[in-house]
Amino acid sequence: MGIADIALGAAPIAGGALLGVAAGNLRGPDVRGAIKDDIELLDKIPEENVALRAALRKSIDERIVDLITATEKSRELREIAASYKGNWRDIVVFVCAVLFTIVWWNVPHSRSNWLMMFIILIVLSGIVAVYASRGVIRAMASLRRSHHHEEA
């Protein structure tokens, strides 16, 4: 067993670990803190400097509107997620099955079990796709129904 075989075998695990670490460390900017700092800065600008105070106030107002818009979009996404009647793991399993199929494609085709395993992975990806799509379709239908009830 060579280093290339070990690397190929460890690639999916290492990629998953790196993705998990990256997802855990991703955070957006602290918009609320920046608005608070700008309001404090606005208080320190002399009243005589009307143009600068107006420009800063406009910037603060725009960020507050953006924050409200982002909150409304986040609420919509939470509604979609909450209305999903399938199992969220179906989507994760589908993504993993597709990724493993892609990795398996890069395994030497000369292996005795390569073709059989590749066919199994494609069939498995198809089956999991059906389960995942059923849940997504139910969630979208539920979201449409809730929006029609809100409009009425």
Contact map, one row per residue, 1 for C-alpha under 8 A:
11101100000000000000000000000000000000000000000000000000000000000000000000000000000000000000000000000000000000000000000000000000000000000000000000000000
11111100000000000000000000000000000000000000000000000000000000000000000000000000000000000000000000000000000000000000000000000000000000000000000000000000
11111110000000000000000000000000000000000000000000000000000000000000000000000000000000000000000000000000000000000000000000000000000000000000000000000000
01111111000000000000000000000000000000000000000000000000000000000000000000000000000000000000000000000000000000000000000000000000000000000000000000000000
11111111100000000000000000000000000000000000000000000000000000000000000000000000000000000000000000000000000000000000000000000000000000000000000000000000
11111111110000000000000000000000000000000000000000000000000000000000000000000000000000000000000000000000000000000000000000000000000000000000000000000000
00111111111000000000000000000000000000000000000000000000000000000000000000000000000000000000000000000000000000000000000000000000000000000000000000000000
00011111111100000000000000000000000000000000000000000000000000000000000000000000000000000000000000000000001000000000000000000000000000000000000000000000
00001111111100000000000000000000000000000000000000000000000000000000000000000000000000000000000000000000000000000000000000000000000000000000000000000000
00000111111111000000000000000000000000000000000000000000000000000000000000000000000000000000000000000000000000000000000000000000000000000000000000000000
00000011111111100000000000000000000000000000000000000000000000000000000000000000000000000000000000000000000000000000000000000000000000000000000000000000
00000001111111110000000000000000000000000000000000000000000000000000000000000000000000000000000000010010000000000000000000000000000000000000000000000000
00000000011111111000000000000000000000000000000000000000000000000000000000000000000000000000000000000000000000000000000000000000000000000000000000000000
00000000011111111100000000000000000000000000000000000000000000000000000000000000000000000000000000000000000000000000000000000000000000000000000000000000
00000000001111111110000000000000000000000000000000000000000000000000000000000000000000000000000000000000000000000000000000000000000000000000000000000000
00000000000111111111000000000000000000000000000000000000000000000000000000000000000000000000000000000000000000000000000000000000000000000000000000000000
00000000000011111111100000000000000000000000000000000000000000000000000000000000000000000000000000000000000000000000000000000000000000000000000000000000
00000000000001111111110000000000000000000000000000000000000000000000000000000000000000000000000000000000000000000000000000000000000000000000000000000000
00000000000000111111111000000000000000000000000000000000000000000000000000000000000000000000000000000000000000000000000000000000000000000000000000000000
00000000000000011111111100000000000000000000000000000000000000000000000000000000000000000000000000000000000000000000000000000000000000000000000000000000
00000000000000001111111110000000000000000000000000000000000000000000000000000000000000000000000000000000000000000000000000000000000000000000000000000000
00000000000000000111111111000000000000000000000000000000000000000000000000000000000000000000000000000000000000000000000000000000000000000000000000000000
00000000000000000011111111000000000000000000000000000000000000000000000000000000000000000000000000000000000000000000000000000000000000000000000000000000
00000000000000000001111111000000000000000000000000000000000000000000000000000000000000000000000000000000000000000000000000000000000000000000000000000000
00000000000000000000111111100000000000000000000000000000000000000000000000000000000000000000000000000000000000000000000000000000000000000000000000000000
00000000000000000000011111110000000000000000000000000000000000000000000000000000000000000000000000000000000000000000000000000000000000000000000000000000
00000000000000000000000011111000000000000000000000000000000000000000000000000000000000000000000000000000000000000000000000000000000000000000000000000000
00000000000000000000000001111100000000000000000000000000000000000000000000000000000000000000000000000000000000000000000000000000000000000000000000000000
00000000000000000000000000111110000000000000000000000000000000000000000000000000000000000000000000000000000000000000000000000000000000000000000000000000
00000000000000000000000000011111110000000000000000000000000000000000000000000000000000000000000000000000000000000000000000000000000000000000000000000000
00000000000000000000000000001111111000000000000000000000000000100010000000000000000000000000000000000000000000000000000000000000000000000000000000000000
00000000000000000000000000000111111100000000000000000000000000000000000000000000000000000000000000000000000000000000000000000000000000000000000000000000
00000000000000000000000000000111111110000000000000000000000000000000000000000000000000000000000000000000000000000000000000000000000000000000000000000000
00000000000000000000000000000111111111000000000000000000000000000000000000000000000000000000000000000000000000000000000000000000000000000000000000000000
00000000000000000000000000000011111111100000000000000000000100110000000000000000000000000000000000000000000000000000000000000000000000000000000000000000
00000000000000000000000000000001111111110000000000000000000000000000000000000000000000000000000000000000000000000000000000000000000000000000000000000000
00000000000000000000000000000000111111111000000000000000000000000000000000000000000000000000000000000000000000000000000000000000000000000000000000000000
00000000000000000000000000000000011111111100000000000001000100000000000000000000000000000000000000000000000000000000000000000000000000000000000000000000
00000000000000000000000000000000001111111110000000000000000100000000000000000000000000000000000000000000000000000000000000000000000000000000000000000000
00000000000000000000000000000000000111111111000000000000000000000000000000000000000000000000000000000000000000000000000000000000000000000000000000000000
00000000000000000000000000000000000011111111100000000000000000000000000000000000000000000000000000000000000000000000000000000000000000000000000000000000
00000000000000000000000000000000000001111111100000001001100000000000000000000000000000000000000000000000000000000000000000000000000000000000000000000000
00000000000000000000000000000000000000111111110000000000000000000000000000000000000000000000000000000000000000000000000000000000000000000000000000000000
00000000000000000000000000000000000000011111110000000000000000000000000000000000000000000000000000000000000000000000000000000000000000000000000000000000
00000000000000000000000000000000000000001111111010011000000000000000000000000000000000000000000000000000000000000000000000000000000000000000000000000000
00000000000000000000000000000000000000000011111110000000000000000000000000000000000000000000000000000000000000000000000000000000000000000000000000000000
00000000000000000000000000000000000000000000111111001000000000000000000000000000000000000000000000000000000000000000000000000000000000000000000000000000
00000000000000000000000000000000000000000000011111000000000000000000000000000000000000000000000000000000000000000000000000000000000000000000000000000000
00000000000000000000000000000000000000000000111111111000000000000000000000000000000000000000000000000000000000000000000000000000000000000000000000000000
00000000000000000000000000000000000000000000001111111100000000000000000000000000000000000000000000000000000000000000000000000000000000000000000000000000
00000000000000000000000000000000000000000000000011111110000000000000000000000000000000000000000000000000000000000000000000000000000000000000000000000000
00000000000000000000000000000000000000000000100011111111000000000000000000000000000000000000000000000000000000000000000000000000000000000000000000000000
00000000000000000000000000000000000000000100101011111111100000000000000000000000000000000000000000000000000000000000000000000000000000000000000000000000
00000000000000000000000000000000000000000000000001111111110000000000000000000000000000000000000000000000000000000000000000000000000000000000000000000000
00000000000000000000000000000000000000000000000000111111111000000000000000000000000000000000000000000000000000000000000000000000000000000000000000000000
00000000000000000000000000000000000001000100000000011111111100000000000000000000000000000000000000000000000000000000000000000000000000000000000000000000
00000000000000000000000000000000000000000100000000001111111110000000000000000000000000000000000000000000000000000000000000000000000000000000000000000000
00000000000000000000000000000000000000000000000000000111111111000000000000000000000000000000000000000000000000000000000000000000000000000000000000000000
00000000000000000000000000000000000000000000000000000011111111100000000000000000000000000000000000000000000000000000000000000000000000000000000000000000
00000000000000000000000000000000001001100000000000000001111111110000000000000000000000000000000000000000000000000000000000000000000000000000000000000000
00000000000000000000000000000000000000000000000000000000111111111000000000000000000000000000000000000000000000000000000000000000000000000000000000000000
00000000000000000000000000000000000000000000000000000000011111111100000000000000000000000000000000000000000000000000000000000000000000000000000000000000
00000000000000000000000000000010001000000000000000000000001111111110000000000000000000000000000000000000000000000000000000000000000000000000000000000000
00000000000000000000000000000000001000000000000000000000000111111111000000000000000000000000000000000000000000000000000000000000000000000000000000000000
00000000000000000000000000000000000000000000000000000000000011111111100000000000000000000000000000000000000000000000000000000000000000000000000000000000
00000000000000000000000000000000000000000000000000000000000001111111110000000000000000000000000000000000000000000000000000000000000000000000000000000000
00000000000000000000000000000010000000000000000000000000000000111111111000000000000000000000000000000000000000000000000000000000000000000000000000000000
00000000000000000000000000000000000000000000000000000000000000011111111100000000000000000000000000000000000000000000000000000000000000000000000000000000
00000000000000000000000000000000000000000000000000000000000000001111111110000000000000000000000000000000000000000000000000000000000000000000000000000000
00000000000000000000000000000000000000000000000000000000000000000111111111000000000000000000000000000000000000000000000000000000000000000000000000000000
00000000000000000000000000000000000000000000000000000000000000000011111111100000000000000000000000000000000000000000000000000000000000000000000000000000
00000000000000000000000000000000000000000000000000000000000000000001111111110000000000000000000000000000000000000000000000000000000000000000000000000000
00000000000000000000000000000000000000000000000000000000000000000000111111111000000000000000000000000000000000000000000000000000000000000000000000000000
00000000000000000000000000000000000000000000000000000000000000000000011111111100000000000000000000000000000000000000000000000000000000000000000000000000
00000000000000000000000000000000000000000000000000000000000000000000001111111110000000000000000000000000000000000000000000000000000000000000000000000000
00000000000000000000000000000000000000000000000000000000000000000000000111111111000000000000000000000000000000000000000000000000000000000000000000000000
00000000000000000000000000000000000000000000000000000000000000000000000011111111100000000000000000000000000000000000000000000000000000000000000000000000
00000000000000000000000000000000000000000000000000000000000000000000000001111111110000000000000000000000000000000000000000000000000000000000000000000000
00000000000000000000000000000000000000000000000000000000000000000000000000111111111000000000000000000000000000000000000000000000000000000000001000000000
00000000000000000000000000000000000000000000000000000000000000000000000000011111111100000000000000000000000000000000000000000000000000000011001000000000
00000000000000000000000000000000000000000000000000000000000000000000000000001111111100000000000000000000000000000000000000000000000000000010000000000000
00000000000000000000000000000000000000000000000000000000000000000000000000000111111110000000000000000000000000000000000000000000000000000000000000000000
00000000000000000000000000000000000000000000000000000000000000000000000000000011111110000000000000000000000000000000000000000000000000000111011000000000
00000000000000000000000000000000000000000000000000000000000000000000000000000001111111110000000000000000000000000000000000000000000000110111000000000000
00000000000000000000000000000000000000000000000000000000000000000000000000000000011111100000000000000000000000000000000000000000000000110110000000000000
00000000000000000000000000000000000000000000000000000000000000000000000000000000000111110100000000000000000000000000000000000000001101110100000000000000
00000000000000000000000000000000000000000000000000000000000000000000000000000000000111111110000000000000000000000000000000000000000100100000000000000000
00000000000000000000000000000000000000000000000000000000000000000000000000000000000101111111000000000000000000000000000000000000000100000000000000000000
00000000000000000000000000000000000000000000000000000000000000000000000000000000000000111111100000000000000000000000000000000000000000000000000000000000
00000000000000000000000000000000000000000000000000000000000000000000000000000000000001111111110000000000000000000000000000000001101100000000000000000000
00000000000000000000000000000000000000000000000000000000000000000000000000000000000000111111111000000000000000000000000000000001100100000000000000000000
00000000000000000000000000000000000000000000000000000000000000000000000000000000000000011111111100000000000000000000000000000000000000000000000000000000
00000000000000000000000000000000000000000000000000000000000000000000000000000000000000001111111110000000000000000000000000000001000000000000000000000000
00000000000000000000000000000000000000000000000000000000000000000000000000000000000000000111111111000000000000000000000000001001100100000000000000000000
00000000000000000000000000000000000000000000000000000000000000000000000000000000000000000011111111100000000000000000000000000000000000000000000000000000
00000000000000000000000000000000000000000000000000000000000000000000000000000000000000000001111111110000000000000000000000000000000000000000000000000000
00000000000000000000000000000000000000000000000000000000000000000000000000000000000000000000111111111000000000000000000010011000000000000000000000000000
00000000000000000000000000000000000000000000000000000000000000000000000000000000000000000000011111111100000000000000000011001000000000000000000000000000
00000000000000000000000000000000000000000000000000000000000000000000000000000000000000000000001111111110000000000000000000000000000000000000000000000000
00000000000100000000000000000000000000000000000000000000000000000000000000000000000000000000000111111111000000000000000010000000000000000000000000000000
00000000000000000000000000000000000000000000000000000000000000000000000000000000000000000000000011111111100000000000010011000000000000000000000000000000
00000000000000000000000000000000000000000000000000000000000000000000000000000000000000000000000001111111110000000000000000000000000000000000000000000000
00000000000100000000000000000000000000000000000000000000000000000000000000000000000000000000000000111111111000000000000000000000000000000000000000000000
00000000000000000000000000000000000000000000000000000000000000000000000000000000000000000000000000011111111000000100010000000000000000000000000000000000
00000000000000000000000000000000000000000000000000000000000000000000000000000000000000000000000000001111111110000000010000000000000000000000000000000000
00000000000000000000000000000000000000000000000000000000000000000000000000000000000000000000000000000111111110000000000000000000000000000000000000000000
00000001000000000000000000000000000000000000000000000000000000000000000000000000000000000000000000000011111110000100000000000000000000000000000000000000
00000000000000000000000000000000000000000000000000000000000000000000000000000000000000000000000000000000111111100100000000000000000000000000000000000000
00000000000000000000000000000000000000000000000000000000000000000000000000000000000000000000000000000000111111100110000000000000000000000000000000000000
00000000000000000000000000000000000000000000000000000000000000000000000000000000000000000000000000000000000111110100000000000000000000000000000000000000
00000000000000000000000000000000000000000000000000000000000000000000000000000000000000000000000000000000000111111100000000000000000000000000000000000000
00000000000000000000000000000000000000000000000000000000000000000000000000000000000000000000000000000000000001111110000000000000000000000000000000000000
00000000000000000000000000000000000000000000000000000000000000000000000000000000000000000000000000000000000000111111100000000000000000000000000000000000
00000000000000000000000000000000000000000000000000000000000000000000000000000000000000000000000000000001001111111111110000000000000000000000000000000000
00000000000000000000000000000000000000000000000000000000000000000000000000000000000000000000000000000000000010011111111000000000000000000000000000000000
00000000000000000000000000000000000000000000000000000000000000000000000000000000000000000000000000000000000000001111111100000000000000000000000000000000
00000000000000000000000000000000000000000000000000000000000000000000000000000000000000000000000000000000000000001111111110000000000000000000000000000000
00000000000000000000000000000000000000000000000000000000000000000000000000000000000000000000000000001001100000000111111111000000000000000000000000000000
00000000000000000000000000000000000000000000000000000000000000000000000000000000000000000000000000000000000000000011111111100000000000000000000000000000
00000000000000000000000000000000000000000000000000000000000000000000000000000000000000000000000000000000000000000001111111110000000000000000000000000000
00000000000000000000000000000000000000000000000000000000000000000000000000000000000000000000000011011000000000000000111111111000000000000000000000000000
00000000000000000000000000000000000000000000000000000000000000000000000000000000000000000000000001001000000000000000011111111100000000000000000000000000
00000000000000000000000000000000000000000000000000000000000000000000000000000000000000000000000000000000000000000000001111111110000000000000000000000000
00000000000000000000000000000000000000000000000000000000000000000000000000000000000000000000000010000000000000000000000111111111000000000000000000000000
00000000000000000000000000000000000000000000000000000000000000000000000000000000000000000000010011000000000000000000000011111111100000000000000000000000
00000000000000000000000000000000000000000000000000000000000000000000000000000000000000000000000000000000000000000000000001111111110000000000000000000000
00000000000000000000000000000000000000000000000000000000000000000000000000000000000000000000000000000000000000000000000000111111111000000000000000000000
00000000000000000000000000000000000000000000000000000000000000000000000000000000000000000110110000000000000000000000000000011111111100000000000000000000
00000000000000000000000000000000000000000000000000000000000000000000000000000000000000000110010000000000000000000000000000001111111110000000000000000000
00000000000000000000000000000000000000000000000000000000000000000000000000000000000000000000000000000000000000000000000000000111111111000000000000000000
00000000000000000000000000000000000000000000000000000000000000000000000000000000000001000100000000000000000000000000000000000011111111100000000000000000
00000000000000000000000000000000000000000000000000000000000000000000000000000000000001110110010000000000000000000000000000000001111111110000000000000000
00000000000000000000000000000000000000000000000000000000000000000000000000000000000000000000000000000000000000000000000000000000111111111000000000000000
00000000000000000000000000000000000000000000000000000000000000000000000000000000000001000000000000000000000000000000000000000000011111111100000000000000
00000000000000000000000000000000000000000000000000000000000000000000000000000000000111100000000000000000000000000000000000000000001111111110000000000000
00000000000000000000000000000000000000000000000000000000000000000000000000000000000111000000000000000000000000000000000000000000000111111111000000000000
00000000000000000000000000000000000000000000000000000000000000000000000000000000000000000000000000000000000000000000000000000000000011111111100000000000
00000000000000000000000000000000000000000000000000000000000000000000000000000000001111000000000000000000000000000000000000000000000001111111110000000000
00000000000000000000000000000000000000000000000000000000000000000000000000000001101110000000000000000000000000000000000000000000000000111111111000000000
00000000000000000000000000000000000000000000000000000000000000000000000000000001001100000000000000000000000000000000000000000000000000011111111100000000
00000000000000000000000000000000000000000000000000000000000000000000000000000000000000000000000000000000000000000000000000000000000000001111111110000000
00000000000000000000000000000000000000000000000000000000000000000000000000000000001000000000000000000000000000000000000000000000000000000111111111000000
00000000000000000000000000000000000000000000000000000000000000000000000000000011001000000000000000000000000000000000000000000000000000000011111111100000
00000000000000000000000000000000000000000000000000000000000000000000000000000000000000000000000000000000000000000000000000000000000000000001111111110000
00000000000000000000000000000000000000000000000000000000000000000000000000000000000000000000000000000000000000000000000000000000000000000000111111111000
00000000000000000000000000000000000000000000000000000000000000000000000000000000000000000000000000000000000000000000000000000000000000000000011111111100
00000000000000000000000000000000000000000000000000000000000000000000000000000000000000000000000000000000000000000000000000000000000000000000001111111110
00000000000000000000000000000000000000000000000000000000000000000000000000000000000000000000000000000000000000000000000000000000000000000000000111111111
00000000000000000000000000000000000000000000000000000000000000000000000000000000000000000000000000000000000000000000000000000000000000000000000011111111
00000000000000000000000000000000000000000000000000000000000000000000000000000000000000000000000000000000000000000000000000000000000000000000000001111111
00000000000000000000000000000000000000000000000000000000000000000000000000000000000000000000000000000000000000000000000000000000000000000000000000111111
00000000000000000000000000000000000000000000000000000000000000000000000000000000000000000000000000000000000000000000000000000000000000000000000000011111
